[in-house]
Every structure is written in structure tokens, then in C-alpha cells.
Amino acid sequence: QVQLVETGGGLVQDGDSLRLSCVASGRSFSFYSLAWFRQTPGKEREAVAAISWRESTTYYLDSVKGRFTISRDNDKKTVYLQMNKLKPEDTAIYYCAFAPGLRVGVLRFEREYTYWGQGTQVTVSS
């Protein structure tokens, strides 16, 4: 089992920045993909950003391109999501996701991830 703990959420104003962090612990894997998803009430969870094992490939939801940046530190087993120029429509619960194994490309579908964090609330007020 892999445990994921997200931190960094909170209440901010339109235009502010936040940095989310997610630390993995438990079972070790040589290779794994990581991603951030978000969900709002009544909507399906959507991939916000994803990153491949060697950071060679990233994916971003169109609405966050140019504002969010995903990165990872494999030594620390941590993935980050730097969120700049936040908008009220970014308000959601943000989840960290972990997919074991060496995969081709970047994974951006919920079904491709095995382990999930408990989520951290991000609220952007206008």
C-alpha cells in the first residue's frame, strides 16, 4: 500500500498563489507516475496536471495551462503543484494520485491511478 498526504490547500483571493505538496510513503516502487486531480460537488474528478517518472512529459488541463506547474522530487517522494493566478473556478478539492510502474507517456485518466490522497480543499474567493 502507498499512503499519500496532501498539504497546502486553503482559502485565498482571486489572483493569489498556492503550492500544494503530496508526500508518498509505505510500499516502495522503482517507477511511478503522479498527478493532481480536482473535484467539485456534482462533477466528476478531472486531471489538473500529471507528470511522468523522469519529468520528461507533463499534462495540463487547458484551463490551468500557463498558471499551474507540476513538479516532482523523487528523492523526497513528493509531487508539487504550484498554482498561480488562481481563479474562483479553481475552487475544488484537490487530490494527489499515484500510479505504480514505468509507463509510456503521461497518465491523465482517473482509472489509471491506483492510490489516492485524502484531498485538500482549495477555495478561491472573488
Helices and strands as residue ranges (DSSP letters): E 2-7, E 10-13, E 18-26, E 32-39, E 46-51, E 58-60, G 62-64, E 68-73, E 78-83, G 88-90, E 92-100, G 110-112, E 115-116, E 120-125
